[in-house]
Amino acid sequence: MGRPSPANPSGTEAQGHHLRSTPSLWVELGVTQKDISVPLSALFSHNTKQIDDDAPRLAFIRSPVEVPLAGDHPAQVEVDVHPNHASMGKRTFTFEPATVWLEEEDMAKGNLRLKGFADLEIEKQSATVASIERSDQRPIVHWLSETQSCEATLIVAKDGEIVEHKGRMERHDYPEGTMVQLERIGYGRVLDATTILFSHS
């Protein structure tokens, strides 16, 4: 069998919309034995409540730019797998080589804060670590190191069409079917080590 189609409404469970989120939505709406039109945003909201507490976090960098990293910084950084559950462990990023991957769109914002890591001073296509502690209100962005990332694909349904976004994704060993939260993007289902099927924001 091929990959599930995110454009097919009957494939919502394959996309990651948990079936158990639907009954709770009916209860909230006071639905009885009759047809009712429900916006997808309501289903997405309930689905988020169901999966957020279990979904490990991963980074996916769209339109990735490799940026040399200068300045003093630790050899590695540890970030929580889940912000609310220390028991889920840590994600470890090492800087050998001393480069990071950032989204092209974020590079245009100027100086940045790498989430869970450091403040950067951006100059053209290079970056210098200015502070490990957060020093101001510069934009916080997600990122990846070279060693802990690989080329990957994010599959998204848009206007009835399937769009494949090529980028860099954090290396992981989650089995097929695992629901994850892609930082600053939304929720998705693992299809394999390098492919995520987008569910919803």
Kinemage of the C-alpha trace (Angstrom):
@kinemage 1
@onewidth
@group {chain A} dominant
@subgroup {mainchain}
@vectorlist {calphas} color= white
{ca met a 1} P 0.000 0.000 0.000
{ca gly a 2} L 1.154 3.574 -0.640
{ca arg a 3} L 1.398 6.436 1.770
{ca pro a 4} L -1.888 7.761 3.228
{ca ser a 5} L -3.267 10.765 1.381
{ca pro a 6} L -3.552 13.922 3.492
{ca ala a 7} L -5.909 15.325 0.868
{ca asn a 8} L -8.454 12.571 1.549
{ca pro a 9} L -10.890 13.529 4.348
{ca ser a 10} L -11.423 9.836 5.131
{ca gly a 11} L -7.739 9.617 5.955
{ca thr a 12} L -7.856 11.892 9.001
{ca glu a 13} L -6.626 9.190 11.384
{ca ala a 14} L -3.644 8.545 9.104
{ca gln a 15} L -2.894 12.264 9.244
{ca gly a 16} L -2.917 12.131 13.008
{ca his a 17} L -6.438 13.218 13.918
{ca his a 18} L -7.157 10.842 16.775
{ca leu a 19} L -10.563 9.229 16.596
{ca arg a 20} L -10.956 9.663 20.351
{ca ser a 21} L -10.883 13.438 19.885
{ca thr a 22} L -14.094 13.334 17.838
{ca pro a 23} L -16.502 12.016 20.556
{ca ser a 24} L -15.285 14.676 23.000
{ca leu a 25} L -16.043 17.314 20.373
{ca trp a 26} L -19.587 15.958 19.951
{ca val a 27} L -20.107 16.133 23.729
{ca glu a 28} L -18.952 19.738 23.876
{ca leu a 29} L -21.216 20.713 20.989
{ca gly a 30} L -24.184 18.857 22.515
{ca val a 31} L -24.633 16.786 19.388
{ca thr a 32} L -27.481 14.249 19.326
{ca gln a 33} L -28.506 11.824 16.611
{ca lys a 34} L -28.568 14.341 13.787
{ca asp a 35} L -26.221 15.690 11.167
{ca ile a 36} L -24.240 18.790 11.972
{ca ser a 37} L -21.650 20.854 10.154
{ca val a 38} L -18.492 21.281 12.234
{ca pro a 39} L -15.534 23.444 11.210
{ca leu a 40} L -12.232 21.601 10.889
{ca ser a 41} L -10.674 24.163 13.244
{ca ala a 42} L -12.809 22.749 16.058
{ca leu a 43} L -11.635 19.201 15.321
{ca phe a 44} L -8.030 20.398 15.173
{ca ser a 45} L -8.414 22.084 18.562
{ca his a 46} L -9.698 18.914 20.173
{ca asn a 47} L -7.070 16.818 18.449
{ca thr a 48} L -4.363 19.109 19.836
{ca lys a 49} L -5.694 18.619 23.367
{ca gln a 50} L -5.530 14.848 22.879
{ca ile a 51} L -2.017 14.564 21.486
{ca asp a 52} L -0.008 17.548 22.775
{ca asp a 53} L 0.823 16.007 26.138
{ca asp a 54} L 2.304 12.889 24.504
{ca ala a 55} L 3.931 14.360 21.399
{ca pro a 56} L 7.740 14.601 21.509
{ca arg a 57} L 9.228 17.737 19.973
{ca leu a 58} L 11.308 17.729 16.802
{ca ala a 59} L 12.819 20.466 14.666
{ca phe a 60} L 12.250 20.693 10.907
{ca ile a 61} L 14.050 23.461 9.003
{ca arg a 62} L 12.326 24.634 5.816
{ca ser a 63} L 14.472 26.329 3.154
{ca pro a 64} L 17.553 25.555 5.277
{ca val a 65} L 20.665 27.722 5.323
{ca glu a 66} L 23.899 26.386 6.805
{ca val a 67} L 25.484 29.068 8.991
{ca pro a 68} L 29.039 28.966 10.410
{ca leu a 69} L 29.016 29.505 14.172
{ca ala a 70} L 31.715 31.688 15.779
{ca gly a 71} L 32.289 32.818 19.349
{ca asp a 72} L 32.449 30.959 22.664
{ca his a 73} L 29.857 28.255 23.145
{ca pro a 74} L 29.588 24.798 24.755
{ca ala a 75} L 30.527 21.695 22.781
{ca gln a 76} L 26.966 20.440 23.101
{ca val a 77} L 23.511 21.583 24.174
{ca glu a 78} L 20.683 19.586 25.738
{ca val a 79} L 17.038 20.481 25.088
{ca asp a 80} L 13.932 18.852 26.570
{ca val a 81} L 12.124 16.269 24.441
{ca his a 82} L 8.903 17.678 25.928
{ca pro a 83} L 8.674 20.962 27.871
{ca asn a 84} L 6.239 19.521 30.428
{ca his a 85} L 7.726 16.058 30.949
{ca ala a 86} L 11.341 15.798 32.076
{ca ser a 87} L 10.867 12.016 32.184
{ca met a 88} L 10.825 11.959 28.361
{ca gly a 89} L 14.504 12.862 28.375
{ca lys a 90} L 16.748 15.260 26.496
{ca arg a 91} L 17.680 15.984 22.894
{ca thr a 92} L 21.445 16.456 22.552
{ca phe a 93} L 22.996 18.687 19.880
{ca thr a 94} L 26.748 18.786 19.282
{ca phe a 95} L 28.730 21.361 17.331
{ca glu a 96} L 31.213 19.356 15.310
{ca pro a 97} L 31.451 21.017 12.853
{ca ala a 98} L 30.588 24.411 14.382
{ca thr a 99} L 27.623 25.178 12.127
{ca val a 100} L 23.871 25.470 12.571
{ca trp a 101} L 20.961 25.175 10.151
{ca leu a 102} L 18.445 28.028 10.140
{ca glu a 103} L 15.420 28.825 8.013
{ca glu a 104} L 16.167 31.287 5.237
{ca glu a 105} L 13.206 33.387 6.354
{ca asp a 106} L 14.608 33.635 9.891
{ca met a 107} L 18.024 34.728 8.645
{ca ala a 108} L 16.380 37.840 7.219
{ca lys a 109} L 15.208 38.909 10.688
{ca gly a 110} L 18.651 39.989 11.866
{ca asn a 111} L 19.977 39.024 15.300
{ca leu a 112} L 18.325 35.886 16.683
{ca arg a 113} L 17.859 33.778 19.793
{ca leu a 114} L 18.335 30.062 19.116
{ca lys a 115} L 15.707 28.315 21.224
{ca gly a 116} L 17.266 26.708 24.288
{ca phe a 117} L 20.777 27.716 23.288
{ca ala a 118} L 22.125 31.236 22.692
{ca asp a 119} L 21.759 34.765 21.359
{ca leu a 120} L 23.354 35.218 17.933
{ca glu a 121} L 24.666 38.261 16.144
{ca ile a 122} L 23.926 37.715 12.457
{ca glu a 123} L 26.109 39.242 9.763
{ca lys a 124} L 25.389 38.210 6.188
{ca gln a 125} L 25.704 34.378 6.143
{ca ser a 126} L 27.578 33.938 9.429
{ca ala a 127} L 26.680 34.054 13.116
{ca thr a 128} L 28.530 34.819 16.345
{ca val a 129} L 27.401 33.669 19.779
{ca ala a 130} L 26.844 36.867 21.782
{ca ser a 131} L 25.376 35.374 24.955
{ca ile a 132} L 24.227 32.016 26.270
{ca glu a 133} L 21.670 33.729 28.490
{ca arg a 134} L 18.787 35.583 26.868
{ca ser a 135} L 19.824 39.234 26.788
{ca asp a 136} L 16.981 41.014 24.961
{ca gln a 137} L 13.783 40.515 22.971
{ca arg a 138} L 15.310 39.354 19.680
{ca pro a 139} L 13.193 36.728 17.826
{ca ile a 140} L 13.407 33.144 19.122
{ca val a 141} L 13.831 30.601 16.324
{ca his a 142} L 14.291 26.858 16.034
{ca trp a 143} L 17.511 25.438 14.635
{ca leu a 144} L 19.536 22.286 14.064
{ca ser a 145} L 23.159 21.272 14.265
{ca glu a 146} L 24.846 19.496 11.367
{ca thr a 147} L 25.523 16.257 13.233
{ca gln a 148} L 22.018 15.816 14.623
{ca ser a 149} L 20.156 16.565 11.382
{ca cys a 150} L 19.537 15.018 7.985
{ca glu a 151} L 17.788 15.824 4.718
{ca ala a 152} L 14.062 15.222 5.090
{ca thr a 153} L 10.581 15.823 3.668
{ca leu a 154} L 7.458 17.384 5.172
{ca ile a 155} L 4.297 16.375 3.292
{ca val a 156} L 1.466 18.924 3.449
{ca ala a 157} L -2.006 19.023 1.871
{ca lys a 158} L -2.774 22.517 0.539
{ca asp a 159} L -5.799 23.487 -1.528
{ca gly a 160} L -6.413 19.871 -2.478
{ca glu a 161} L -2.842 19.332 -3.638
{ca ile a 162} L 0.055 17.456 -2.031
{ca val a 163} L 3.105 19.636 -1.424
{ca glu a 164} L 6.450 18.172 -0.393
{ca his a 165} L 8.695 20.576 1.516
{ca lys a 166} L 12.357 19.585 1.422
{ca gly a 167} L 14.479 20.577 4.379
{ca arg a 168} L 16.547 19.390 7.336
{ca met a 169} L 15.040 17.400 10.188
{ca glu a 170} L 16.304 16.408 13.579
{ca arg a 171} L 17.502 12.801 13.625
{ca his a 172} L 15.200 10.509 15.600
{ca asp a 173} L 14.263 6.873 16.076
{ca tyr a 174} L 10.510 7.195 16.565
{ca pro a 175} L 8.520 4.384 14.937
{ca glu a 176} L 6.110 4.902 12.052
{ca gly a 177} L 2.842 6.390 13.254
{ca thr a 178} L 4.295 8.414 16.136
{ca met a 179} L 2.683 11.832 16.478
{ca val a 180} L 5.252 14.600 16.964
{ca gln a 181} L 5.170 18.361 17.289
{ca leu a 182} L 7.398 20.136 14.807
{ca glu a 183} L 8.589 23.290 16.530
{ca arg a 184} L 6.912 26.453 15.175
{ca ile a 185} L 5.141 24.411 12.482
{ca gly a 186} L 2.559 22.087 14.012
{ca tyr a 187} L 1.760 18.421 14.484
{ca gly a 188} L 2.662 15.588 12.187
{ca arg a 189} L 2.847 11.820 11.883
{ca val a 190} L 6.115 9.977 11.365
{ca leu a 191} L 6.095 8.010 8.111
{ca asp a 192} L 9.763 7.046 8.300
{ca ala a 193} L 13.078 8.407 9.592
{ca thr a 194} L 13.133 11.253 7.069
{ca thr a 195} L 9.429 11.895 6.298
{ca ile a 196} L 6.666 13.593 8.279
{ca leu a 197} L 3.007 13.822 7.213
{ca phe a 198} L 1.697 17.197 8.421
{ca ser a 199} L -1.533 17.079 10.409
{ca his a 200} L -2.367 20.604 11.617
{ca ser a 201} L -0.935 23.651 13.360
